[in-house]
Amino acid sequence: MKTYFKESSDLKMKFIDDNEENLINSINILTNALENGNKILICGNGGSAADSQHFAAEIVGRYKLERKGYPAIALSTDTSILTAIGNDYGFEKIFERQIEALGNNGDILIGISTSGNSENVINAVNIAKNMGIYTIGLLGKDGGQLNNLVDLPLVVPSNNTPRVQECHLTIYHVICEEVEKKLM
């Protein structure tokens, strides 16, 4: 069992060694967006959908400090919207249509994909960029197609999906803690 913990901690250290500057940049970008009254839109599938919800909850509710809520929306939470868009337009459009409806210039989209190749997240990034929405990717493996599409990729270099998800959790917890401190 210790092997799992070692894999997880080694991967997190590899990530931060390779991505510290990008992580600092993402914190600054998110802080500036929230200071300017913009919102954060977050999307992903499966475990990444759960991460989207967890991430948004930490921003809207609080992470550690008592403070006002900040605007963040997990695009994977409204089953009526997801099923209507999926039925009428296809699963690949479920995030794109929501960004089209809810997004504004200056907002931030965080796309979470352990493969970097989720079609609906790719479509979300493409429409977001066309709308003036800055895009950040929490990605795995080699970053996949999203690595070159997002404005700021945060790539966890592993093919092991559970270890990538564990690292994504640490990344967005660090982001929440640092953004919260900066906004206070």
C-alpha positions in Angstrom: 0.0 0.0 0.0 2.8 2.4 0.7 3.6 2.2 -3.1 0.4 4.1 -3.9 1.3 6.9 -1.5 4.8 7.1 -2.8 3.6 7.3 -6.4 1.2 10.1 -5.5 3.7 12.1 -3.6 6.4 11.6 -6.2 4.0 12.7 -9.0 3.0 15.8 -7.1 6.7 16.8 -6.6 7.4 16.2 -10.3 4.4 18.3 -11.2 5.4 21.3 -9.1 9.1 21.0 -10.2 7.9 21.3 -13.8 4.9 23.7 -13.4 5.5 26.1 -10.5 5.6 29.1 -12.7 2.4 28.1 -14.5 0.7 27.4 -11.2 1.7 30.9 -9.8 0.4 32.4 -13.1 -2.9 30.6 -12.8 -3.3 31.9 -9.2 -2.7 35.5 -10.3 -5.0 35.2 -13.3 -7.8 33.8 -11.2 -7.3 36.4 -8.5 -7.4 39.2 -11.0 -10.6 37.9 -12.7 -12.4 37.6 -9.3 -11.2 41.1 -8.3 -12.6 42.4 -11.5 -16.0 40.9 -10.9 -15.7 38.0 -13.3 -16.6 34.4 -12.7 -14.9 31.0 -13.0 -16.5 28.3 -15.1 -15.2 24.7 -14.5 -15.9 21.6 -16.5 -14.9 18.0 -16.8 -16.3 14.4 -17.1 -16.6 11.6 -14.5 -14.1 12.1 -11.7 -13.2 15.5 -13.3 -16.8 16.5 -13.1 -16.7 15.8 -9.4 -13.5 17.8 -9.2 -15.2 20.6 -11.0 -18.0 20.7 -8.4 -15.5 20.4 -5.5 -13.4 23.3 -6.9 -16.4 25.5 -7.5 -17.7 24.8 -3.9 -14.4 25.9 -2.4 -14.6 29.2 -4.4 -18.2 29.9 -3.8 -18.3 28.8 -0.1 -14.9 29.2 1.3 -11.7 27.3 1.5 -10.2 28.2 4.9 -10.9 31.8 5.6 -14.2 33.5 6.4 -14.9 35.7 3.5 -17.6 36.6 1.0 -18.4 34.1 -1.7 -16.8 34.4 -5.1 -18.6 33.4 -8.4 -17.8 30.0 -9.8 -20.0 27.5 -11.6 -19.4 23.8 -12.2 -20.9 23.1 -15.6 -21.5 19.4 -14.8 -24.2 19.9 -12.1 -27.5 20.7 -13.7 -28.9 17.4 -15.0 -31.8 19.1 -16.8 -29.4 21.3 -18.8 -26.9 18.4 -19.4 -29.6 16.0 -20.6 -31.4 18.6 -22.7 -28.2 19.7 -24.5 -27.0 16.1 -24.8 -30.3 15.0 -26.3 -30.8 18.0 -28.6 -27.2 18.6 -29.7 -25.0 15.7 -28.5 -22.8 15.1 -25.4 -19.9 16.8 -27.1 -21.8 20.2 -26.8 -22.9 20.0 -23.1 -20.3 22.5 -21.9 -20.0 24.6 -25.0 -23.7 25.6 -24.9 -23.5 26.5 -21.2 -20.4 28.7 -21.8 -22.2 30.4 -24.7 -25.1 31.1 -22.3 -23.3 32.0 -19.1 -19.8 33.1 -20.1 -18.6 36.7 -20.5 -15.4 38.3 -21.7 -13.0 38.3 -18.8 -14.3 35.1 -17.2 -12.0 32.1 -16.7 -12.7 28.6 -18.0 -11.0 25.7 -16.2 -11.2 22.5 -18.2 -10.3 19.4 -16.4 -9.3 16.3 -18.4 -7.0 13.5 -17.3 -6.4 12.6 -21.0 -6.4 16.1 -22.4 -8.6 14.8 -25.2 -12.2 15.1 -23.9 -14.2 16.3 -26.9 -16.7 18.3 -24.9 -13.9 20.0 -22.9 -12.1 20.8 -26.2 -15.3 22.3 -27.6 -15.8 24.3 -24.4 -12.2 25.7 -24.7 -12.7 26.7 -28.3 -16.0 28.6 -27.7 -14.5 30.2 -24.6 -11.5 31.5 -26.5 -13.8 32.9 -29.2 -15.7 34.8 -26.4 -12.6 36.3 -24.8 -12.7 33.9 -21.9 -9.2 32.9 -20.6 -8.7 29.1 -20.5 -6.7 27.0 -18.0 -6.4 23.2 -18.4 -5.9 20.8 -15.5 -4.6 17.9 -17.7 -2.9 14.5 -17.5 -0.7 12.4 -19.6 1.1 14.7 -22.1 -1.8 17.2 -22.0 -3.4 15.8 -25.1 -5.0 18.1 -27.6 -5.9 20.6 -24.8 -2.3 21.2 -24.0 -2.0 23.3 -27.1 -5.5 24.8 -27.0 -5.7 26.3 -23.5 -4.0 29.5 -22.7 -2.4 28.0 -19.6 -1.9 24.2 -19.3 -1.2 22.5 -15.9 -0.1 19.1 -17.0 0.3 16.2 -14.6 2.8 13.9 -16.5 1.2 10.5 -15.8 -1.0 7.9 -17.6 -2.3 6.7 -14.2 -5.7 8.4 -14.0 -6.2 8.0 -10.2 -2.7 9.6 -9.5 -3.5 12.4 -12.0 -6.8 13.1 -10.1 -5.0 13.1 -6.8 -2.6 15.7 -8.1 -5.4 17.7 -9.6 -7.0 17.8 -6.2 -3.8 19.2 -4.7 -3.5 21.7 -7.5 -6.9 23.2 -7.1 -6.6 23.2 -3.3 -3.4 25.2 -3.6 -5.1 27.5 -6.0 -8.0 28.0 -3.7 -5.8 28.7 -0.7 -3.6 31.2 -2.5 -6.4 33.0 -4.3 -8.3 33.3 -1.0 -5.2 34.8 0.8 -4.7 37.3 -2.1 -8.3 38.4 -2.1 -8.4 38.9 1.7 
